[in-house]
Amino acid sequence: MSGNANFRLPDFIAVGAPRTATTWLDRVLIGHVGLPAGVKETQFFLWYFDLGIEWYAAHFRDCPPDLPVGEIATVYFDSPLARDRIKQYIPECKIICTLRDPVRRLHSHYRQLRREGFLGNVSFTQAMEQHRGWDGPGNMFSISRYAEHVRAWREKFGADRVLVALNDDLEAAPQGYLDQVTGFIGIDRIDLAHSAVGAGKINEMNEAPRNYKLARRAREFRERLRRRKLYFLSERCAPLWNFCFGRGEKFPPLDPETEASLRRQFTPEIEALEALLGRDLSRWKTGRRAPEITSASAAAPARE
C-alpha cells in the first residue's frame, strides 16, 4: 500500500447513521483511540476519494502507535460506494453502526439539513415531500432503511466485524453502551463517571438559520476548508458557524399526527431490523422512550 512507516488506516470506522450520538461517541473516545487529526470525520470514502489514500492516511500518521485508529463518519452508512471503497482499502476494518428510533432520527436529520443550508425555509412535512421524490445516499428516508444497510455491511465485512449499537441502550445504560463499543474495538474500559463528556446532550440543533443563503454559503466555504485540511479554521470557528447556521426561529416539536403516520410507515422496517438483530424494538413503533437511569454518575440523556 505504502512504504511510509507512518502510513496508517483505521482499525474501525463508526459509519452512522447520522444523528445517532456519534459526536458524543467521538468526544468520549478522544485520548483512548487514534482519531483523524483536526476533524471528526474526513468523509474521504465518499466525498474526497479523489484526493487519494495518502491524503486520507495523513490524518492518522501522528496517532499513538499503541492505540487502535478509527474514524466516525456518518455519511458512509447508506453509501454502497463508500462501503466498497472501505472494503477495498481496509478489508479487515471493524464497522460500528449506530442506530436510533427512526422517527426521532428523521426529525433530527431534518433540523440538521435546515440548519446547514441544505434545505431552504421549508417545514418538516415539505422536506419529507422533497425527499420522497428521490432515493440514494443522504436521503432522509433511505438512511432509515436500517435493516437493509446493516445487512449490507455484514455481508461485506462479516457479522463478527459489525457492531450494531442502539441509542435505546445509550439512554437506558450509557456505561453499558460504551462498554460494548470499547470491547468491540479492543481498548480498555472508559469510566463515564470520570469522563468530562459522560452526560448531557451534544450537537443539538434547535434553531433554523436566520438566512438560508448565508447558511448554504458558509457550509460550502467550510467544505472547501476541509478539502484543503484547513481544520484549524473549519473546526475551530464555532462562533462563526453558529452565527451563519443559527439565530433563526426555534424548530417546533414533531407534530403528533405526523409522528403517528411515520411510525406506521416505519413499522415494516423496524420489524425487519428486529428479526435481523433479535431485539425487541417495540418502543420505536410506539414512540415510548427507553427508561432512564437516575444516578448522576451514570445517567445520560438522549444525544443528537
LUMTI-21564 format. One record per residue: x, y, z of N, C-alpha, C, O in turn. Coordinates in steps of 0.02 Angstrom, whole numbers, padded with zeros to 5 digits, always signed. Atoms other than C-alpha are relative to their C-alpha. Layout:
BEGIN
XYZXYZXYZXYZ;...
END
This chain:
BEGIN
+00042-00060+00000+00000+00000+00000+00043+00062+00000+00032+00108-00040;-00044-00057-00004+00137+00122+00051+00063-00020+00036+00061-00061+00082;-00062+00013-00035+00319+00118+00101+00011+00046+00059+00063+00040+00092;-00005-00047-00055+00290+00256+00229-00013-00036+00066-00066-00065+00075;+00008+00034-00065+00318+00189+00405-00057+00029+00040-00085-00005+00083;+00054-00032-00037+00188+00313+00469-00068-00008-00035-00117+00021-00013;+00063+00010+00037+00056+00256+00344-00046-00045+00041-00031-00103+00053;+00049+00038-00039-00095+00201+00446-00070+00014-00026-00086+00069-00047;+00070-00005+00017-00275+00168+00405-00041-00025+00059-00014-00062+00101;+00039+00017-00060-00418+00144+00529-00007-00075+00012-00013-00116-00035;+00018+00068-00022-00443-00016+00627-00075-00007+00006-00102-00062+00001;+00073+00000-00005-00625+00033+00649-00028+00065-00028+00006+00117-00027;+00036-00059+00023-00750+00154+00573-00071-00004+00025-00105-00054+00014;+00070-00005-00019-00914+00207+00651-00035+00036-00057-00025+00096-00068;+00028-00026+00063-01019+00233+00495-00067+00034+00008-00096+00055-00042;+00066-00033-00009-01177+00306+00572-00054-00052+00008-00040-00111+00021;+00031-00054+00037-01322+00328+00536+00010+00069+00031+00030+00075+00090;-00004-00068-00027-01321+00519+00554-00050+00011+00056-00103-00020+00058;+00043-00021-00055-01396+00598+00709-00015-00057+00049-00071-00066+00071;+00007+00057-00046-01365+00446+00819+00053+00002+00055+00079-00050+00074;-00047-00011-00055-01250+00518+00954+00072-00016-00018+00112-00035+00025;-00068+00015+00020-01092+00495+00852+00049+00055+00023+00107+00040+00035;-00044-00052-00026-01022+00664+00907+00017-00014+00073+00074-00006+00094;-00012+00020-00070-01042+00608+01088+00052-00056+00002+00099-00053+00041;-00046+00056+00001-00952+00445+01047+00070+00023-00018+00119+00002+00013;-00065-00026+00021-00811+00537+00959+00035+00034+00059+00094+00023+00070;-00031-00038-00054-00781+00650+01108+00018-00045+00059+00068-00033+00093;-00017+00047-00054-00786+00508+01234+00062-00039-00017+00102-00055+00028;-00057+00042+00020-00657+00410+01133+00065+00039-00006+00119+00009-00009;-00061-00040+00007-00534+00555+01117+00049-00017+00056+00031-00017+00115;-00052+00018-00047-00372+00506+01201+00005-00074+00014+00054-00097+00043;+00001+00072-00012-00419+00322+01207+00012-00040-00064+00029-00099-00062;-00015+00029+00066-00400+00286+01020+00032+00055-00042+00030+00113-00024;-00024-00049+00049-00315+00371+00873-00057+00021-00045-00092-00021-00072;+00054-00028+00042-00435+00485+00778+00030+00048-00050+00086+00071-00041;-00027-00045+00051-00414+00595+00624+00023+00066+00030-00011+00095+00072;-00027-00062-00027-00306+00746+00661-00042+00060-00022-00050+00073-00082;+00032-00064+00014-00408+00905+00674-00073-00001-00020-00104+00052-00025;+00068+00003+00026-00577+00842+00617-00034-00064+00023-00001-00115+00032;+00036+00060-00021-00712+00721+00671-00003-00051-00056+00015-00109-00047;+00007+00047+00056-00745+00644+00501+00028+00029-00064+00009+00085-00084;-00031-00024+00063-00642+00660+00343-00048-00007-00059-00043+00031-00107;+00047+00015+00055-00783+00590+00233+00036-00023-00063+00010-00018-00118;-00043+00017+00057-00643+00525+00122-00032-00050-00047-00032-00041-00107;+00023+00055+00042-00725+00366+00060-00064+00017-00039-00086-00023-00080;+00057-00021+00040-00874+00463-00008+00016+00063-00039+00012+00063-00101;-00004-00065+00033-00837+00646-00046+00071+00019-00022+00078+00058-00069;-00068-00024+00014-00647+00663-00050+00046-00056-00025+00107-00052-00019;-00039+00058+00022-00592+00498-00125+00050+00019-00055+00102-00013-00061;-00044-00020+00054-00514+00588-00274+00066+00028+00025+00114+00034-00014;-00062-00027-00027-00381+00660-00157+00051-00054+00015+00110-00039+00027;-00048+00055-00005-00303+00488-00138+00009-00027+00071-00001+00009+00120;-00005+00035-00064-00271+00363+00000+00056+00029+00044+00051+00027+00105;-00053-00032-00040-00110+00451+00054-00027+00061+00037-00009+00074+00094;+00032-00058-00033-00212+00608+00090-00039-00023+00061-00035+00009+00114;+00040+00026-00055-00327+00504+00199+00046-00024+00057+00035-00008+00115;-00044+00029-00050-00187+00411+00288+00038+00053+00039+00055+00043+00098;-00036-00053-00034-00101+00575+00331-00036+00024+00063-00006+00052+00108;+00039-00020-00059-00242+00608+00455+00018-00041+00061+00004-00021+00118;-00013+00046-00055-00180+00463+00562+00074-00010+00015+00092-00051+00058;-00071+00014-00005+00009+00474+00547+00029+00015+00069+00079-00014+00089;-00025-00018-00066+00031+00553+00720-00039-00034+00056-00030-00016+00114;+00037+00036-00052-00088+00436+00811+00047-00043+00042+00097-00068+00015;-00042+00042-00043-00012+00343+00960+00006-00070-00029-00045-00101-00046;-00010+00065+00032+00064+00181+00893-00031-00058+00038-00042-00112+00010;+00025+00054-00041-00005+00078+01037-00076+00000+00007-00104-00041+00043;+00073-00004-00004-00188+00127+01012-00031-00016-00068-00002+00000-00120;+00036+00008+00064-00314+00071+00881-00017+00067-00030-00025+00117+00005;+00017-00061+00038-00352+00200+00748-00070-00007-00028-00090-00060-00051;+00068+00004+00026-00528+00244+00697-00025+00067-00025+00007+00118-00016;+00035-00060+00024-00645+00368+00617-00074-00008+00012-00100-00064+00012;+00072+00000-00008-00825+00416+00648-00028+00044-00056-00021+00105-00055;+00021-00035+00060-00905+00463+00482-00069-00024-00021-00076-00078-00051;+00068+00023+00010-01093+00454+00467-00024+00000-00072-00075-00030-00088;+00021-00002+00070-01102+00489+00280+00010-00067-00034-00016-00078-00089;-00014+00064+00032-01042+00312+00246-00058-00050+00007-00063-00097-00032;+00047+00052-00020-01191+00219+00322-00040-00027-00059-00046-00088-00066;+00046+00022+00053-01306+00213+00170+00032+00004-00070-00004+00007-00120;-00034-00008+00064-01174+00227+00033+00033-00066-00021+00084-00085+00008;-00034+00060+00025-01134+00067-00063+00070+00015-00026+00115-00027-00020;-00066-00018+00027-00989+00159-00145+00051+00006+00056+00106-00020+00050;-00046-00005-00057-00910+00204+00022+00014-00068+00030+00071-00083+00049;-00008+00067-00028-00938+00028+00084+00050-00040-00043+00094-00074-00015;-00045+00037+00045-00849-00046-00069+00072+00027+00006+00120-00012+00005;-00067-00030-00004-00704+00076-00053+00034-00018+00066+00094-00033+00068;-00030+00020-00065-00678+00038+00132+00022-00072-00003+00076-00089+00021;-00018+00071+00006-00678-00147+00093+00062-00008-00043+00104-00050-00028;-00058+00004+00044-00551-00119-00046+00064+00018+00036+00115-00017+00028;-00061-00025-00031-00427-00023+00061+00011-00026+00071+00068-00031+00093;-00006+00024-00070-00464-00089+00237-00044-00062+00008-00095-00059+00042;+00045+00057+00002-00535-00264+00212-00016-00030+00069-00068-00061+00077;+00011+00027-00067-00518-00311+00397-00028+00052+00048-00028+00041+00109;+00025-00054-00042-00594-00149+00462-00061-00022+00041-00104-00059+00016;+00059+00010-00042-00717-00160+00607-00048+00057-00012-00028+00115-00017;+00051-00049+00017-00881-00070+00574-00048+00007+00058-00071-00043+00086;+00050-00013-00052-00994+00012+00703-00059+00037-00032-00051+00091-00060;+00062-00032+00024-01174+00051+00652-00038+00024+00062-00059-00017+00103;+00039-00028-00056-01261+00168+00775-00069+00018-00026-00077+00053-00076;+00069-00008+00024-01450+00169+00760-00043+00031+00055-00030+00023+00114;+00044-00037-00045-01588+00272+00838-00072-00008-00024-00084-00019-00084;+00071-00003+00019-01778+00274+00839-00005+00038-00066+00012+00097-00069;-00003-00031+00066-01803+00310+00653-00041+00063-00008-00023+00107-00048;+00040-00061+00005-01938+00440+00677+00036+00059+00031+00040+00113+00002;-00038-00054-00033-01837+00543+00801+00063+00016-00040+00083+00074-00045;-00060-00012+00041-01683+00521+00692-00018+00041-00061+00018+00088-00079;+00022-00035+00060-01778+00580+00538-00012+00074+00015+00009+00118-00022;+00016-00069-00017-01841+00736+00626+00064+00038+00018+00071+00097+00000;-00064-00031-00016-01667+00773+00695+00041+00014-00063+00075+00065-00069;-00036-00008+00064-01593+00748+00521-00027+00060-00039+00011+00098-00069;+00031-00058+00033-01716+00874+00450+00027+00065+00030+00045+00111-00006;-00025-00060-00032-01660+01002+00579+00073+00014-00020+00092+00072-00030;-00069-00010+00022-01478+00973+00530+00002+00027-00071+00040+00074-00086;+00000-00022+00069-01516+00993+00345-00024+00072-00007+00002+00110-00048;+00022-00070+00000-01611+01154+00379+00055+00045+00026+00071+00096-00005;-00049-00043-00034-01478+01224+00494+00062+00012-00043+00090+00066-00042;-00062-00006+00038-01333+01191+00375-00012+00021-00073+00033+00019-00114;+00013-00029+00066-01419+01261+00221-00011-00049-00056-00011-00029-00114;+00017+00048+00053-01457+01100+00128-00073+00009-00021-00090-00003-00079;+00070-00012+00014-01641+01143+00139-00014+00074+00012+00017+00106+00054;+00021-00069-00010-01723+01312+00123-00049+00005+00058-00052-00039+00101;+00047-00012-00054-01858+01383+00235-00063-00042-00012-00116-00017-00031;+00055+00046+00012-01969+01229+00224-00016-00036+00065+00027-00045+00108;+00022+00037-00058-02069+01136+00354+00024-00072-00003+00049-00094-00055;-00018+00072-00001-02035+00957+00406-00040-00038-00051-00013-00080-00087;+00043+00034+00049-02182+00900+00301+00023+00014-00071+00025-00031-00113;-00024-00017+00067-02119+00994+00149+00067-00033-00015+00078-00057-00071;-00065+00033+00010-01943+00925+00173-00010-00074-00015+00025-00102-00057;+00012+00072+00013-02011+00748+00180-00026-00010-00070-00006-00058-00104;+00026+00007+00068-02106+00775+00018+00057+00007-00050+00058-00029-00100;-00058-00007+00045-01945+00835-00065+00041-00064-00001+00062-00086-00055;-00043+00059-00003-01850+00682-00005-00036-00063-00024-00004-00113-00042;+00036+00057+00029-01988+00563-00060+00008-00001-00076-00007-00052-00107;-00005-00004+00073-01953+00620-00237+00065-00027-00028+00073-00029-00089;-00062+00030+00024-01780+00541-00246+00025-00051+00050-00002-00056+00105;-00026+00052-00044-01680+00399-00171+00075-00003-00008+00102+00015-00061;-00072+00006+00004-01499+00367-00132+00034+00024+00063+00000+00049+00108;-00036-00021-00059-01362+00406-00006-00015+00073+00020-00015+00117-00023;+00015-00066-00025-01404+00556+00103-00074+00015+00004-00094+00064+00036;+00072-00010-00004-01592+00541+00078-00024-00018+00070-00005-00069+00098;+00023+00012-00069-01682+00554+00246-00035-00067+00009-00030-00098+00061;+00036+00064-00005-01788+00402+00208+00044-00059-00016+00039-00111+00017;-00042+00058+00017-01659+00291+00126+00049-00015+00056+00065-00074+00068;-00042+00013-00058-01544+00314+00276-00037-00041+00052-00006-00082+00087;+00040+00034-00051-01686+00248+00383-00015-00073-00016-00049-00106+00023;+00009+00071+00015-01687+00079+00295+00055-00039+00036+00101-00067+00005;-00053+00026-00042-01584+00013+00438+00017-00073-00016+00076-00090-00024;-00013+00071+00011-01605-00173+00406+00038-00012-00064+00084-00053-00067;-00034+00007+00065-01552-00157+00225+00073+00018+00005+00116-00019-00020;-00069-00023-00003-01395-00061+00266+00043-00041+00048+00100-00057+00032;-00037+00043-00046-01343-00163+00417+00015-00067-00033+00071-00093-00027;-00011+00063+00034-01366-00321+00315+00056+00007-00052+00098-00038-00059;-00051-00010+00051-01257-00248+00177+00070+00006+00031+00118-00022+00005;-00064-00005-00034-01117-00202+00299+00023-00069+00025+00082-00086+00020;-00017+00068-00024-01124-00377+00374+00023-00044-00058+00071-00082-00052;-00019+00041+00058-01117-00458+00203+00069+00019-00026+00106-00025-00050;-00063-00024+00027-00968-00352+00154+00059-00016+00047+00113-00034+00024;-00055+00006-00047-00864-00367+00314-00005-00061+00046+00043-00078+00081;+00011+00056-00046-00938-00517+00407-00035+00024+00063-00019+00077+00090;+00040-00020-00057-01062-00512+00550+00042+00011+00062+00025+00053+00104;-00041-00006-00060-00924-00532+00679+00041+00064+00000+00069+00083+00052;-00037-00062+00005-00842-00371+00619-00046+00061-00004-00023+00116-00018;+00049-00055+00001-01001-00265+00626-00037+00002+00066-00073-00045+00083;+00037-00011-00063-01067-00197+00791-00058+00046-00013-00050+00099-00044;+00058-00044+00004-01242-00126+00797-00015+00025+00071-00030-00014+00116;+00010-00031-00066-01262-00005+00943-00062+00044-00004-00067+00088-00047;+00064-00034+00001-01435+00062+00984-00003+00056+00051+00020+00049+00108;+00007-00056-00046-01473+00231+01060-00044-00015+00060-00037+00016+00112;+00040+00021-00057-01602+00147+01170+00045-00022+00057+00033-00005+00115;-00047+00024-00051-01457+00064+01261+00040+00058+00029+00056+00058+00088;-00036-00059-00024-01364+00230+01272-00043+00039+00050-00018+00062+00101;+00044-00036-00045-01515+00313+01352-00012-00038+00065-00014-00008+00118;+00016+00040-00059-01550+00170+01471+00061-00015+00043+00056-00014+00104;-00060+00020-00037-01373+00120+01520+00062+00022-00038+00093-00019-00071;-00055-00026+00041-01238+00232+01447+00066-00035+00011+00104-00044-00036;-00063+00034-00011-01094+00142+01531+00001-00067-00036+00051-00085-00066;+00003+00064+00036-01151-00025+01461+00005+00009-00075+00037-00031-00109;-00004-00016+00071-01173+00053+01290+00073+00011-00020+00097-00017-00070;-00070-00015+00016-00996+00120+01293+00044-00062+00008+00091-00072-00030;-00040+00061-00011-00927-00044+01362-00002-00046-00061+00049-00076-00079;+00003+00044+00059-00990-00139+01210+00042+00029-00057+00070-00009-00097;-00041-00031+00052-00904-00013+01096+00074-00010+00013+00111-00032-00031;-00071+00007-00016-00737-00015+01187+00022-00073-00004+00078-00088-00026;-00017+00070+00006-00741-00204+01197+00007-00022-00073+00050-00062-00090;-00001+00017+00071-00776-00216+01011+00063+00024-00034+00093-00012-00074;-00059-00027+00033-00632-00104+00960+00064-00019+00035+00119-00006+00010;-00059+00028-00033-00515-00182+01087+00041+00049+00041+00102+00048+00038;-00036-00045-00044-00472-00044+01210-00026-00008+00071-00078-00040+00083;+00020+00004-00069-00482-00028+01398-00067+00036+00011-00084+00082-00025;+00064-00030-00018-00649+00016+01478+00010+00073+00017+00059+00091+00051;+00000-00071-00016-00685+00203+01489-00054+00011+00053-00113-00003+00040;+00047-00012-00054-00767+00252+01653-00035+00067-00011-00003+00120-00006;+00036-00062+00014-00902+00379+01611-00005+00045+00061-00014+00106+00054;+00004-00041-00060-00906+00437+01791+00058+00048+00005+00054+00098+00040;-00059-00043+00000-00735+00513+01760+00012+00033-00068+00067+00058-00081;-00006-00030+00066-00767+00574+01584-00034+00068-00001-00091+00075+00023;+00029-00067+00003-00796+00759+01553-00061+00004-00044-00102+00050-00037;+00057-00001+00045-00922+00716+01418-00046-00059+00013-00081-00082-00033;+00038+00060-00016-01006+00572+01507-00075+00010+00004-00112-00039+00002;+00072-00013-00005-01176+00656+01521-00017+00064-00036+00025+00108-00046;+00023-00061+00032-01279+00785+01432-00003-00006-00076+00029-00049-00106;+00009+00001+00073-01331+00820+01254+00057+00036-00035+00085+00085-00009;-00053-00029+00040-01203+00861+01120-00026+00010-00070-00061-00033-00097;+00015-00013+00070-01227+00940+00950-00075+00004-00013-00100-00020-00064;+00070-00012+00012-01408+00988+00971-00009+00053-00056+00035+00096-00066;+00015-00048+00052-01487+01084+00828-00072+00021+00008-00118-00010-00020;+00068-00019-00020-01637+01178+00894-00027+00060-00037-00086+00076-00030;+00025-00059+00034-01646+01332+00785+00023+00002-00072+00077-00022-00089;-00014-00007+00072-01651+01369+00599+00048+00058-00011+00056+00101+00032;-00040-00059+00016-01531+01488+00513-00044+00060-00014-00099+00054-00040;+00038-00061+00014-01588+01667+00503-00003+00012-00075-00052+00038-00101;-00004-00012+00072-01533+01671+00322+00023-00065-00034+00080-00086-00024;-00016+00064+00032-01537+01512+00218+00060+00006-00047+00104-00037-00048;-00055-00007+00048-01419+01579+00083+00066+00008+00035+00117-00019+00012;-00062-00007-00039-01290+01630+00213+00021-00068+00027+00080-00084+00026;-00016+00066-00027-01300+01457+00292+00029-00045-00055+00078-00080-00044;-00024+00042+00055-01278+01372+00124+00071+00021-00021+00114-00022-00031;-00067-00023+00021-01128+01481+00077+00052-00016+00054+00109-00033+00038;-00046+00016-00054-01049+01454+00248+00018-00074-00001+00076-00093+00009;-00014+00072+00004-01067+01265+00230+00047-00015-00059+00094-00054-00051;-00043+00012+00058-00990+01269+00056+00071+00024+00013+00119-00009-00007;-00067-00025-00017-00845+01375+00120+00034-00047+00049+00094-00060+00042;-00029+00047-00049-00819+01256+00267+00023-00063-00035+00075-00092-00017;-00020+00060+00037-00813+01110+00145+00064+00012-00039+00106-00033-00045;-00062-00015+00036-00679+01197+00043+00060+00000+00048+00114-00023+00030;-00054+00001-00050-00576+01222+00201+00018-00072+00018+00077-00088+00024;-00013+00070-00018-00595+01039+00245+00037-00037-00055+00081-00078-00042;-00033+00034+00056-00542+00983+00073+00075+00016-00001+00116-00024-00022;-00070-00020-00003-00381+01078+00099+00032-00016+00068+00088+00004+00082;-00022+00019-00068-00364+01007+00276+00016+00060+00043+00060+00058+00086;-00007-00060-00042-00377+01182+00349-00048-00006+00059-00091+00037+00069;+00047+00015-00053-00463+01108+00500+00004+00051+00057-00045+00061+00093;-00005-00050-00053-00396+01240+00619-00048+00058-00012-00066+00094+00034;+00051-00049+00017-00515+01356+00527-00070-00031-00001-00117-00003+00027;+00067+00029+00010-00658+01239+00483-00030-00028+00065-00091-00029+00072;+00025+00031-00060-00671+01157+00655+00002+00046+00061-00034+00034+00110;-00009-00041-00059-00620+01297+00772-00033+00068-00006-00019+00114+00034;+00035-00063+00010-00731+01435+00709-00073-00007+00020-00118+00016-00016;+00069+00012-00022-00885+01384+00807-00042+00063+00003-00099+00062-00019;+00042-00061-00002-00943+01564+00838-00022+00021-00070-00079+00044-00080;+00018-00019+00069-00938+01597+00650-00054-00046-00027-00103-00022-00055;+00050+00046+00026-01034+01439+00606-00066+00008+00036-00119+00005+00005;+00062-00011-00037-01160+01469+00744-00036+00063-00024-00098+00065-00026;+00030-00061+00027-01188+01644+00675-00034-00014-00066-00089+00010-00079;+00027+00014+00066-01216+01577+00500-00056-00052+00001-00104-00046-00037;+00047+00055+00000-01314+01421+00545-00059+00009+00049-00107-00030+00047;+00051-00008-00052-01420+01487+00688-00034+00067-00002-00039+00100-00054;+00030-00065-00012-01508+01640+00758-00069+00008-00030-00098+00062-00029;+00067-00003+00029-01671+01597+00671-00053-00027+00047-00043-00031+00108;+00055+00026-00039-01835+01525+00729+00017-00066+00033+00057-00105+00007;-00007+00065-00033-01841+01382+00852-00040-00052-00040-00095-00039-00063;+00036+00053+00034-01887+01218+00770-00058-00023+00045-00049-00035+00104;+00056+00024-00040-02061+01164+00826+00007-00074+00014+00042-00110-00022;-00002+00073-00014-02086+00994+00907-00035-00038-00056-00074-00010-00095;+00030+00042+00051-02138+00850+00798-00075-00005+00012-00098-00020+00068;+00073+00003-00005-02324+00854+00763-00022-00071+00015+00000-00118-00019;+00020+00068-00019-02410+00704+00847-00031-00040-00057-00017-00100-00063;+00031+00037+00056-02512+00659+00692+00053-00021-00050+00051-00077-00077;-00055+00017+00046-02357+00666+00582+00041-00057+00029+00061-00103-00007;-00039+00053-00032-02263+00560+00708-00036-00067-00005-00004-00118-00021;+00038+00063+00002-02401+00429+00715+00001-00029-00071+00008-00089-00080;-00002+00023+00069-02405+00420+00524+00068-00030-00017+00071-00082-00049;-00067+00025+00014-02217+00398+00515+00013-00067+00035+00045-00111+00007;-00011+00063-00036-02218+00262+00646-00036-00058-00035-00010-00114-00037;+00034+00052+00040-02345+00165+00544+00041-00016-00062+00048-00075-00080;-00040+00011+00061-02238+00190+00390+00063-00040+00014+00082-00083-00026;-00064+00032-00015-02079+00131+00476-00008-00069+00033+00041-00105+00041;+00009+00064-00035-02157-00021+00561+00030-00060-00038+00063-00100-00006;-00031+00057+00035-02107-00145+00423+00077+00002+00004+00108-00051+00011;-00073-00006-00006-01928-00078+00428+00023-00020+00069+00073-00055+00077;-00019+00016-00069-01922-00091+00616-00005-00075+00012+00038-00105+00045;+00008+00073-00009-01987-00269+00612+00053-00039-00036+00075-00091-00012;-00055+00033+00036-01857-00316+00482+00065+00004+00041+00103-00044+00044;-00059-00007-00042-01722-00248+00598-00005-00043+00062+00044-00072+00084;+00010+00044-00058-01797-00340+00747+00020-00071-00017+00054-00104+00022;-00017+00068+00020-01781-00502+00651+00075-00008-00012+00104-00060+00004;-00071+00003+00015-01604-00462+00596+00043-00001+00063+00092-00037+00068;-00040-00007-00061-01541-00415+00769-00023-00045+00057+00014-00056+00105;+00028+00038-00056-01652-00524+00877-00015+00045+00059-00006+00024+00117;+00015-00049-00053-01704-00369+00976-00073+00022-00004-00101+00027-00059;+00066-00029-00004-01872-00305+01033+00005+00075-00006+00034+00108+00037;-00003-00071+00012-01891-00131+00961-00070+00031+00002-00086+00076-00037;+00069-00024-00004-02072-00101+01011-00003+00074+00014-00050+00108-00009;+00001-00072-00016-02028+00071+01079+00002+00043-00063-00026+00097-00065;-00005-00039+00062-01987+00128+00903-00067+00001-00037-00080+00047-00076;+00066+00001+00032-02162+00079+00847-00049+00045+00037-00095+00072+00006;+00048-00038-00040-02250+00169+00990+00025+00070+00016-00015+00115+00031;-00028-00065-00018-02132+00314+01022+00019+00007+00073+00041+00060+00094;-00021-00003-00070-02102+00271+01204+00076+00000+00005+00110-00035-00033;-00072-00003-00010-01928+00314+01265+00023-00056+00045-00016-00083+00085;-00029+00049-00044-01812+00191+01349+00002+00029+00071+00010+00089+00079;-00006-00024-00069-01811+00201+01540+00068+00029+00013+00119+00001-00009;-00064-00033-00014-01677+00318+01603+00025-00017+00069-00015-00025+00116;-00032+00010-00064-01555+00286+01744+00004+00067+00035+00017+00118+00003;+00002-00063-00036-01565+00418+01880+00065+00018+00034+00073+00074+00057;-00063-00014-00032-01390+00403+01951+00037+00055-00037+00045+00051-00098;-00033-00057+00032-01296+00565+01918+00064-00021-00035+00084+00010-00085;-00063+00022+00030-01138+00469+01877-00010-00042-00061+00036-00050-00101;+00011+00046+00055-01218+00352+01753-00049+00025-00051-00047+00003-00109;+00054-00021+00045-01366+00442+01676+00027+00042-00057+00076+00079-00049;-00019-00040+00057-01351+00516+01504-00061+00010-00044-00082-00039-00076;+00058-00012+00041-01499+00598+01415+00015-00016-00073+00072-00021-00094;-00009+00015+00071-01529+00560+01232+00043+00053-00034+00033+00113-00023;-00043-00046+00037-01396+00637+01121-00024+00004-00072-00058-00040-00097;+00017-00009+00070-01419+00704+00947+00050-00034-00044+00043-00032-00106;
END
